[in-house]
Amino acid sequence: MIDLLIVALYFTVVIIVAISGKQTKEVTTEEYFLSSRSLKWPSIAFSTIATNIQGYQFLGMMGSAYLYGLAQASLEINAIQGILFAAFIFVPYYLKDKIVTITQFIKSRLGKKVALVYSLSNILLFSTITIGAALFWGAYAADIVFGKYLSIIHGDRLTRIAILILVLGIFSTIYTYLGGLTAVVRTDIIQFVVLLIGGIIVMFIAVHQLGGWSQLYIKTPEMMHLHLPSDHEKLPWTHVFGLFLLNINYWCANQSVIQRSLAAKSLKHAQIGLIVGGLMKYFMAIIIVVPGIALVGILGQNGLSDPDMAFPYLVNTYLPMGAKGLVLCALFASLMSTVDSTFNSLATLWSIDIYKEYINKNATDLQTINAGKRAILFGFTTGATIGIILLNLKFSNPDDAFTHTLNELRYYINCGIVVLICAAIFLVAPKHKITLVAFFATIILQLILKFIFPDMNYFVRAMWVILISFFMIKLFSKTKFKRIKSLIHSDSNQIKKLGLGMLISLILLHIIFH
């Protein structure tokens, strides 16, 4: 009962905080979509990372850590690469141009047609896979861990998870619809704190049951390596190169992630927020990966028939009453913090890039915001539908490598987005038509390489696709790279030093835990 009371309290606090930030009828587009460009670095840091954490990370990534050890952490810590690129190269350009959407930046560099393709690609991804996967994984993870508590919703598991998808989706829709980015950021901060507390509880319980931190090296020394052989099926060490390029998409060209930085009070606040967010990624890697490794030491590598049950096993076996309620809240928080951010970014892209640009060029602020609100409702409808489809697919084939399949689907579009944004940033004068051709070429190259090299790791395949397409733009555009000095910007030498310190820390981690 105490666990359910904690969950009820969590939802109450979230909705109160969200409603307190409800916008008035006189709200401007900048207020609704960018919180009047007033965000300070703590809000940027916590909200950005809360958006990044999803339910599947507790299930899938902890399960992968149970199988592959510390190597799974590379997906988290190497996000630092993309975060530093965002902080010192991309965001300064965005803030200088005072853009509302990244599409506007693409348009100024690569033309209207390329910008339209970028915007529609993201709208397609956000309204389908991004929202759908977040709703599915959050609800699915919550049921796996807390099916006993959630059985009050419905006795049939499939129906119960479907109801969770709808209810949590509606809840996120309501406060995003009412409050815009301000409500999203306020609730994300709460959700991040809950995520952090829940993750810390599970981690310390796991390490305690193992016998202490030193036992990680004594009982599981073979699991304490960041780099696996180059022929490893899932996590070869070579994947870091493809991951580096894909991180540019996620951290530098993803509206749902970068929107907080666009709403920053100043470049200083944006850069510090991203750097602090990078430090949080280190911490989240520890929280998610260490319990999986610890469980190997507790049970042995063959102790679980299904690695994805690592997180549920730890929660249900070792956590006391009350702590379970906090962890359930953490799972709900991981879902809602991703969904609300995606809703807001979907609304921004549709209303600014499509509605105001092509449908109603003379739209007032109120008309533009209402168009964004309709996009949120559309996103909920499509996202919930996709979430329920994914749920049925999972139940029909429980052993399917679901996470990897969804990632591969995303990369068919994400590779092209990386090529576009890199051409806009790093090349002096790329030709617009060639850039557009290169975008669509990434999809064809993906299919060709997958056919010729079916066993190639998808991170590695993404790397070759991006590099070939990007250099195709450079070659046929007959253009040059911009000078490195002209690309890097910072608010102060102190911030530069912080960024350099983060880069050095990442390199040292790879050396120490190679």
N, C-alpha and C positions, 0 to 999 in steps of 0.2 A: 504493500500500500504506500509506503514512504517513497518508493521509487516513482510511482505514478504521480504522487503529489509534487515531486521535484520536476517532472515533465510538465505538469499543468502550470507550475510556477514559471517555468522557462517560456512557454508559449504566451503566458500573460504578460511577462516583462517585454518580450519581443514586440507584441502588438501595441502595448502602451507606448513604448519608445518610438515605434514606427508612426503611430497616429499623431504623436506630439510634433512630428515633423511634417504633418500634412500641409500641402501647398494651398494657397488661396487662389481665388479665381483670377487675380491680377498677376499671377506668376508669369515670368518670362521664360523663354526657351532655355536661356543660360541658367536660370535658377533651377528649372526642372531637370534638365539633362546634365548640368555641370555644377550644381550646388553653388551657383554664383561665383565660381572659380575662387572659393574661399577655403578649400581643404588644407589643413596643416599636416605636417609629416606623420604624426602618429596615426591619424585617420587613413592616410594613404597606405602606410605600411600594413596595418592590421586588416583593413578592408581588402587590399590586394591579395594577401596571403589567404585570408578566409575564402575568397573567391576561388583560389587555386586548389584548395583541399576538397576532395570529393569522397563520397562513401566507399567507392571501390578501392581507395587507397588503404583503408583500414582492412578490408577483406583481401583484395587482390595483391596489393603490395606487401602486406604482412605475410600473406601466404607465399609469395615469391621469395621473401626473405627467409622463410622457413626452408625453401628449396635451395636458393642460391646464395644466401648469406648477405654480406655487406655489399656485394655487387649491385644489389637492388637499390641501394642508396644513391648510386650514381645518377639515377633518374631525377632525384631530388637535388643533390648538391650541385650538379652541373647546370641547374637552372641559374646559378650565379652568373654564368657566361651571358645568358640572355638578359638578365637583370642589369648587368653592367653596361651592356650595349644600349639598353633602353635609357639608363640614367645619363650616360655621357655622350651619346650620339643621337638617338632618335627623339627622345622627349625634348631636348633643347630646340630641335628643329620645329617640332609640333607647337611648342609654347611660343616660339618666335612668330609663327604664322597665325597664332590665336585661333586655331581650328576647333571645331566642335566634334568632327568625326575625322578619322584617318583618311577617309575617302576624299575629303577636301584637300589634304596634302597630296595624295596620289594624283588628283585632278590637276593641281598646279604644276606638277612635275611631268606627268605622263599623259595628260589629256583626258577628255570627258569620257571616251569609250572605255579606256582602261579603268578609270575610276568607277564606272558603272558596273563593270565585271567584278571588281573587287568588292563593291558593296553588296551586289546580289549574291555573290559566293558566300559572304559572311552571313547574310540574312538566311540563306538556305541552310547553312551549317547550324546557326544558332537556333532556328525554329524547329529543327529536326533532331539531329544527333546530339548536340550539346545539351539542350533542355531535356530531351527524352532520356539520354543516358544518365544524367544527373538524377532525375526523378526515379528512374528504375533502380539504379545502384543504391541510392540512399534508402529507399523503401525496402529493397531486397535485403540489404545489409542489416537494417533494423529488425526485420522479421527473423532472419537467421539467428541473430544474437538474442532477441527478446520475444520470440514467437509465443512463449508462455504468457507473457504480460499482454501482448497484443491480440491474443486469441479472443478477447472481449469484443473486438471489432467484428470478427466473423470466424466461424469454425473452419471454413475451407481456406487453405493457405493461399492459393492462387487468387481467390476473390479478396482475401484480406490485404494482400500486397497491392492489388489493383486499387482498392479503396484508399490505401495509404498514399499511393501515387497521386490520386485525385485530390485528397484532402490537403496534403502538403503543398501540392501545386497551387490550389485555390488560395491557401493561406499566404504563400509567397506572392501570388498575383495581386492580392488585395492591398498589401502595404506598399508594394512597388508602384502600383497604379495610383494610389493616393499621394504618395510622398516623393516620387522620383528618386534621384540619386541621393538626396539628403537622407531619406528613409533607409535606402539600401546601405549606405555607409554606417549609419547609426546602428542598425541591426547587425551588420557584419562585424562590428567591433564586439558586440555581445557574443555573437556566434563564435568569433575567434577565441575569446576568453574561455568559452565553454569547451570548444575543441581542444584547447591547450590543456585545460584541467583534466578532461576525460582521457586524453592521450598520455599525460604524465602519470595518472593513476594506474593505467594498464601497464605502462613501462616499468614503473617502480615495483609493482606487484610481481611482474615477470622476473625481473632481476633478483628480487628478494627470494622468490621460489627457487631460482637457480643457485643461490648461495652468495651473491654479490657480484660486482662488476668484474673482478679479477677472474671469475669463473668463465667468462666469455672466451678468454684466451686459453684457459686450462681445459675446458670441456668441449669447446668448439673452435679450435685454432684454424681449421680448414675453412671456416665460414667467414673469417675476418680479412677478406681480400676484396678490394674494389674492382680488380681486373680479372676477368675470366678468359680462357683461351680464345683465340680468334675464330675458332671453328665451333664455339658454343652456340647452340640452337637459338637461344633467346637473348642472352646478354654477352655477346663477344665484346672484348675490350674496344674493338674498332667501332662499336656503335656510338661512341662518344662524339665522333666527327659528324655523323648524321644528326645526332641529338643537338649538337651545337647549332647547326643550321635551323633545325625545327624550333629551337628555343627562340630564335629571332622572330619566328611567326608568333609564338605564344606570348612572349614578353614584350615585343616591340611593335607588332602589327595587329594585335587582337584587341578590338574595341572594348570588350568586356573587362579586360585586364588593365589596359592603358587609360581607361576613362577617368580613373582617380587622379592620375598624373596630369591629364588635361584639365582637371578641375582644381589643380594646385594653386595655392595663394601666390606662389612664386616658384622659380626654377630651383631655388635652394630647398624649399619644402618638398618639391617633387623628387629631387635627387636624394635627399636624406631619407625620405619615405621609402624609396626603392632600395637603398642600401640596407636600411633596417629590416625591410622585408626580406632581403637576401640572407641576413643573419637568421631570421625566423625559419627560412628554408633549411638551414643547417639543423636547427632544433627539431623541425618537423621530421627530417630524415631520421634522426635519432629515435624519436617517439614511435615512428611507424616501423622501422627496420629492427631495432634492438629486441623488442618483444618476440618477433619471429625467430631470431637467432637464439634467444634465451630458451625458447620452447624446444629447440633441437637438443639443447643441453639437458633439459628436464625430461623429455620423453624419448629422445633419440630421433633420428631422421625418418624412421619408419613408424613413428608413434602415431601419426595421423594418416589415415587413408586418403583424405582430401586436404591438401595444404591450405585451401581457402577457409578451413575451419579453425585455423590457428587463433584468430582474433576471438571468435565465439567461444572456443575452448577456454582461453584465458579468462574471459569475462565470466562465464558461467561456472567455472571451477573454483576460481580464487577470489573474485571480487565480493566484498560484503554488501549487505543491503544499504541502500543510499548511494553508494558508489556506482552501482549498476544504473540507477536513474540518471546520474550525471553522464555516464557513457552513452546512454540512449539519447540524451539531449545532444551530445556531441555528434552522433550520427545524423540526427535531424538538422543540426547546424551545418554540417558539411554539405547536405543537400540544399538547404535553403540559401546559403551564402553564395552558392554557384548559380542557382536558378534565378534569384532576384537580380544579380549582376547581369546575367544574360538577358533577362527581360528588359532591363533598363537600356542595355546596349542595342538590343533589337529595335526598341522603340526609337532610339536616337538615330540609328542608321536609316530606318524606314522613313521617319518624319522629315529629317534633314536632307538626306541624300536622294530619296525617291519622291516623297509627297511634295516637298517644297521646291524641288528641282524640276520635276516633270509633270506633276498632277495639278498643283496650285501654286504657281510662282509668286503670287501676291498674298499668300496665306498670312494671316495674323499669327501672333504668338499663341493665342488660344487655339486657333485652328490647327496649328502645327503640333501643339501638345496633345490635343485630342486625337490627332492621327497617330501619335506615338502610343497613346493609351489603347487605341484599337489594335495596334500591333502587339501590345502586351497580351491582350485577350486572344488574339490569333496565335501567338506563341504558346500560350497555355494550352489551347486546343490541339495544336499540332504536336507539341512536346509531350503532353499527356497521352495522346494517341500512340506516338512512337514508343513511349515508355511502356505502355501496356502491350504493344507488339513485341518489344524486347523481352518483356516478362514471359509471354507465351513461348517465344523462341527458346528462352533459357529453360523453361519447364519441359519443353519437348526434347531438348538435348542438353542435359545438365552438365556434361563433361566438355562442352564446347569451350574453346579458348576465347571467351567473349571479349575480354578487354583488348586483346591483341587484334581481333577482327575489327572492332570499332575504331581503334587507332589507325589501322590500315585504311579504312574508309575515309577518315578525316584527312589522311596524308595525300589522298588523290587531289584534294583542293588546297591543302595547306602548303604543299610544295610550290604550287603556282603563286600563292600569296607571298612566300619568302622571296621568290624571284622578282615579283613586282616591287616590293618594298626595298629590296637591296638595290635594284636598278635605280629607283627614285633617289636613294640616299647616296650611293657610292659612285655612280657614274655621272660624268659631266653633262652629257646631252644624249641620253638614249632615245632612239627613234620609237615613237609611240606605237606604230603598227607592228614593228618587230617585237616589241615588248608584249603586245597582246598575243601574237603568234606563239611566243615563248611560254606564256601562261598556259595555253591549251596544249602545247607540246609536252608539258610536264605530265599530263594525264596519259598521253600516248606512250611516253617513255616509261612510265610506271608499268603499263600493261606489257610493253615489250620486254623489259628487264625481268618482270615476274614470270613471263613465259620462257625466256631463255635461261634464267637462273632462278628456278622455283624455290630453291633452298636458301637464297640470299636473305639475310636478316633485313627486315623492312626499314630499320634505321639506316643501314648501309645503303640500301636501294634508294632511299629518299636523298641521301647525300649525293649520289651520282646523278640523280635526276635534277636536283637543284643546280649543281655545278655545271652540268652540260647546258642546261637552259639559260643560266645566267651568262655564261661565256659566249653563248650564241648571240645574245643581245649585244654584248660588248663587241664581238667580231663584226656583225652585220651593221651595227650602228656606227662603226669606225670611230668610237669615242674612247675617252681616257678615264682612268680612275681619278677621283678627287684626292687632293693631298691629305695625308693623315692628320696633319695639324689643323686643317680647316674643318675636319669632321668632329673632333673632340671638343666639347664645351663643358665647363663647370662653373658653378657660382663662386667658388673660392679654392685656394690651394689646400685648405683643410679637407674639403670634400674630395678633392683629387687624391689626397693621401688616404682617406677612408676607402675610396674605390680601389686604389692600388693595394691596400692592405687586404681587402677581400679577395682580390685576384691572387695574391701571394698565398693566402690561406688555402685557397682551392688547390693550387699547385702542390703545396706541402701535403695536403690530405691525400692527393694521388700518389705522392712519393712514399709517404709513411705507410699507407694501407694498400700499396700496389699488390 
